[in-house]
């Protein structure tokens, strides 16, 4: 091992960031504005405030503030489970026999099981500040729903969660965790909303999607007095809150003289990837340093690698603002990939813009290859990873093996967003040799892409 | 908050203990020797070596060495998930409005979900050193089995786990974690061993017990070439390995000037409690400091509070050495309490002796009161605790509430042994209001105690 680098780097609590970093402020070309689906014009903070808390609506549209202070109560809550460790993967390096140096920022040591808590607590805090009764939300893998449940329990707010049906069925215990924290959990599409009933009618037997669950949660929020909607990914405000991951990572790297060559994250809506890379991307945008950034998505839901950069609805029910992003079309319903948290048809508009400008790379990987990496990682590094996170592990291992071939001593850093303790149905399939891969055909993608709204952006 | 005390104290890796502490060396009256059930005479290291690895047999009988070096490879593995944090429960203190200061040593941040990994890696290391093919073991809640699976995977040994049937059924996902790490898992009592078949015949429909699973695992080890048996609790060698918990805790306390008045741990076989309190007990035994120690056990399996201090078999099949301990009788089969890890009929002979001498207190608590505490803790401190650990939480909260009444500013420290992510069937019962309590009747206990072997100790 390197003498100066411990197995796990924990910052002290006074080294925690006290402000979030807003990468949009350093982007020369800003992400395209959100559009009102009724008028086709940019949405205002006022209009957004019907759905989101006022402060969050402001953050969503703020392309200028470089830093936004983390409120004291949120900072306190962060100390319950942060700082998270930056781990040197000495065991993995040895097992791969690679000259590469591998690090991962591990966000799984909290009961939500992932990084999602970072934004949940912020969003629920602002809801509390605004005097609301509660929030509604959707959840895919269940990590975001758990995070919001925990945050609502902490601040004493009501919490209604629409859970993508495939996850609801595969992860009954996630539901119990949310109930333990006092949340109501409904499988989506449900019969409790207009949009849910419509989707159930149109696609009988559908296992649901994030886009659909979003529509239901938004409808419920708008139609319930004293409620607003909170979302765990895609939005720029979420990337802002998640910058705490990247800021801690950067502080740890700077403190120990670690210079990552490649930074890798899994990408569904972009919350983890955006949060992890933001401050590093800021340095790249300001010309202070250079890094390769790699977004890793499932081959079954390849928005960056096979989607189109265009305006689209962010939800299946077409009630949310239009967003310019890499998308597969809001009607695209992904196969029942086990990485429920990556089953979103679009991608954060911030990351879409950065990708479009060539500042970030993307690749897609198939499910069985991901679980190969997951099991290898579990056995070597000790932690059973979430299927979502394992997309990043796959790419990190692949990059480390390339270094083995070339002899390059690259420094590879990836985000280990969470643990797989609630993903054992998927692991069971893998262990039993019953896991399959699914890659949508060109014509399937073309079918949903052909229905993109006709808006130039 | 106290200015000097952060929310979480992490020692640096060079502050990790490099030797385990053996509290037996500081005990004036040693635990009574293990007896050979055939001869009634003390067992020798040689005899024990038929069941345990040679080095572990030596450790089991070593009442003299104060410290035993932690092998380098074990120390390396420890760095995968240690040091574990000593957490100041500021949130809980505030919610209880108590003048007490509450700390907990949190052992749940690893995939075994508990402190069990501390001894599993040590035992499997010695098996590897001895050139064995594999190990057999039993598991109750599944945490020990997971820990042994992880350790075997790391050292490349085969792993056969007998899992108490009630846990096997309530925790199917635990089985998958073990399989992911390459282990064979069999529900106990099974038809794969003589003792298993006998117990199935004698008690049809039994949900099993740790004592029974132990018998099966021992039989399998003894009858398979190149295998030995490893056990996750009760044994003195396990308390030795688990002293790493107490040593880290003590180092952290000394570094930050924390002086615990009360140290609390849940007690099934005693592995966590013994490990946590050992070094503090050492100070008490040497007259250097005084502490109150409280063992907390389930009212459904009250070995310390309602058992007898006598020689007994440590397993239901009566194949293991006789041990002098607080016991309910090796025929006692506990009700299907959800804290599977605490369903053992006896107690570590070290802790039994310390308790008998009045150096430690014990109390029993009922299941619903334990889950009340668990849910409160989850909502306030963020971590969903294991039912086992929640016994300690219950007692810690009760002590903190006493301080609120009296105004005393006591410092309370407890062991949070693990997380409840695989205990959601139990949480679901609690959430649905379907959890019940069970306290064995005097006549029920008398029935099993009347069958204790007639040996003076």
Interface residues (C-beta under 8 A of the other chain):
Chain A: X6 X7 X8 X10 X12 X13 X79 X80 X81 X91 X109 X110 X111 X113 X150 X153 X154 X172 X173 X176 X177 X179 X180 X181 X182 X375 X378 X379 X381 X382 X383 X384 X419 X421 X422 X424 X425 X427 X428 X431
Chain B: X6 X7 X8 X10 X12 X13 X79 X80 X81 X91 X109 X110 X111 X113 X150 X153 X154 X172 X173 X176 X177 X179 X180 X181 X182 X375 X378 X379 X381 X382 X383 X384 X419 X421 X422 X424 X425 X427 X428 X431
